[in-house]
Amino acid sequence: MTATLDGAASTETATAGEIPTFDVTLRIRRYSPENGPEATWEEFTVTAHGTDRVLDALHKVKWEEDGSLTFRRSCAHGVCGSDAMRINGRNRLACKTLLKDVNPDKVITVEPIKGLPVLKDLVVDMEPFFASYREIMPFLITNGNQPSKERIQSSEQRERFDDTTKCILCAACTSSCPVFWTDGQYFGPAAIVNAHRFIFDSRDDGATQRLEILNDKEGVWRCRTTFNCTEACPRGIEVTKAIQEVKRAMITRAF
Amino acid sequence: MQTHQYDVVIVGAGGAGMRAALEASGEVRTAVISKLYPTRSHTGAAQGGMCAALANVEEDNWEWHTFDTVKGGDYLVDQDAAEIMAKEAIDAVLDLERMGLPFNRTPEGRIDQRRFGGHTRNHGEAAVRRSCYAADRTGHMILQTLYQNCVKQDVEFFNEFYVLDLITDHDLSEGDVPDGEEVNATGVVAYDLATGEIHVFQAKSIVFATGGAGKIFKTTSNAHTLTGDGMALALRRGFPLEDMEFFQFHPTGLAGLGILLSEAARGEGGILRNSDGERFMERYAPTIKDLAPRDIVARSMANEVREGRGCGPNKDYVLLDLTHLEPAHIDAKLPDITEFARTYLGIEPYTEPVPVYPTAHYAMGGIPTNVDAEVLRDSHNVVKGLYAAGEVACVSVHGSNRLGTNSLLDINVFGKRAGRTAAAYAKTATFRDLPEDAAARTVAQLDEMRDRPDGARVAEVRRELQETMDANAQVFRTGESLAQALDDIRGLQERFKTVSVQDKGKMFNTDLLEALELGFLLDIAEVTVVAAINRKESRGGHYREDFPDRDDTNYMLHTMTYRRPTDAPDAVDGTVGEYFDHVESFDGYKVVLGSKPVIQTRYEPMERKY
């Protein structure tokens, strides 16, 4: 446990066996086109438990205070990719961010991810994001006859692209990228990560086509290696490294 | 309001829905309607693997897999369906590999396999390596691979569209139709979350692949969105739900949170221990110990806790011990679940055992189908143009307890079959007229919910439902606890009529949709409990402390639950079934039980020992 939580918890009179609780204030960016053109900030204070995540606090607001607060979520443990948002200025999954880890003594700010049109509160339009993903041909492309059994792939070959198979398409990386913020045409890190996943798959024969697409003026070369994407990835994918590997593959045509 | 016409409409974009879409969309005009973006579906949370007797690492065959599935399901499995699943498993895995799924590999470069609960060599001799896997994120890889192939095939999706009604030419909830008479599914009504607009889809074939209903329980591995929508819509149109009393509690949920830790942890050598440090599964399942089927392990854990051998300050969980495994092995085979332990409980699994307790995981029951995924409207008549696959369906390949990995298998085998059958039927069928007011019921329901002034809060009613289900209808059940649950549900159904939402807008009104989802949950919990009250025996995932033995003489039958008008006869299929003659009245309708024979082929029911 962090010192922060201990500090917060010690102010409560915790009876044996009971999980300590603390109050936390969320400052949430609100916007609804049905309520006017301006986005506003709204603060809510809720009581949370030691193991609660930001998503739990958002649910408390929605379920107990203001039902109109709108955000996406599903699995609630970091695998479905629904609830990427900016928490204290950093892209994270709300369901994977424990309150105690973002200093609940201070107000926690929650905003929609940047660079995609905000539709309502924390909900953004994901279509441009998925359009980029679709453009890099995110599927296995093979030549020749289909084998009657499985294709053979060594553990080393499988390991080569393991990191980028972890992507859950949450857009935390893409929407943390300053190039993506200023240039909506840039493919963005997530699309490149998913291209990497196939370019370095020994079973795939489509690398040349994909590299051609990514060699476009809005492709990999726009990356300025600011590493925001790597920091943002809730799956721990080395996103910047993957982008660099794609750049190198483009020059050397070795993959 | 918008209207659409497609040959095949698939509802749900998880594994089963997308597998069906890959089959159907190449043949006929197909749309997939999903309340989530496809990659958000809960198939992606599955971890451990997908069993198929590839025999890549040791001797194995589909007959052993069939036997394990039948025995695992405590003999309530339809054996013809289990045999199909075990046989087609091999192609299902190879299909996925060819689509690009990055399976872990053997030293020879073939698909690697590992041990999993209840999967044995030669009818129970020892655990067998049958589960094909990609680390502990096999479901993620399946979901991504299927979505990737849907992109490749240009499958048409309607994302964040909630299907809120099923349109048929006979509403069986208003009364039975004669045996043999044709009943057709003709369309669905959907709500576009982004705009609040209603869309009516007319279709020749409709495939329900909407997943489970784990949110009827409080402690669950299931996503917030698993609210039993498809099951409830079928029930409301008078179609039966089969074997709803059988719900699986996965042994290893993170204590207090319910987040799933894969059985692969035990497949890779993890051990469950009580407060004495004892490997207690040696007492309950001497041969395969920690790799016994989930119902047995979950019950054993709950029993340890009940008898005072639980761990922690409240002695309310047991420990999953991985500390004897090499950290490198854990990183290679179980990276995600060990990260869950670190993230959510601050536990380092290399050095500390992980607190675990059973978590509501999987509905064995669902919409009854035959092996071609055609939906049944009673024990034998099919509904024309209606199909179901995956957790929403009950084929029944899982009987009273599903084996680990068999759900990823189920969605692939029966998703594929559903897609094929639906497309084949659509090629021969014509569109049937929809009633002019096809959306009227849905619009009225939405308007009423949105316009209702102050009332009970959705979250409050839902929490009370989940609490009574956890307290009264979980791993251990009695006639008394179930009666309490039903009583509570009746009260909550009444309060649901007063629920109001605060968000009165049209755009992204998730407040409104959560209210409708609560309605689905209540209906599913209701039939789950009614079916559990009637089954006065213990079998698989349904354990009655007041009837602790399996009773093949009277209960070797599938339970069918029907919603009927209050003045309808207390009979379905024309007869009142002995031991399945239970009827429960609610305000404005009643739940009538019936039964369906279990199909036995090779295996005589035996005592279930591991």
Interface residues (C-beta under 8 A of the other chain):
Chain A: M1 A16 G17 S32 P33 E34 N35 T51 H59 K62 W63 E64 D66 G67 S68 T70 F71 R72 R73 S74 C75 A76 H77 G78 V79 C80 G81 S82 K96 L98 L119 K120 D121 V123 M126 F130 Y133 R134 M137 P138 F139 L140 Q146 P147 K149 E150 R151 I152 Q153 S154 S155 Q157 R158 F161 D162 T165 K166 C167 I168 L169 F198 D201 R203 D204
Chain B: L36 Y37 T39 R40 S41 H42 G44 A45 V93 L94 E97 R98 M99 G100 P102 F103 N104 R105 P107 E108 G109 R110 I111 A134 A135 R137 H140 M141 Q144 Q148 N149 V151 K152 A194 A223 H224 T225 G256 L257 I259 L260 P313 N314 D336 F340 T343 Y344 L345 G346 R457 V458 A459 V501 Q502 D503 G505 K506 M507 F508 N509 T510 D511
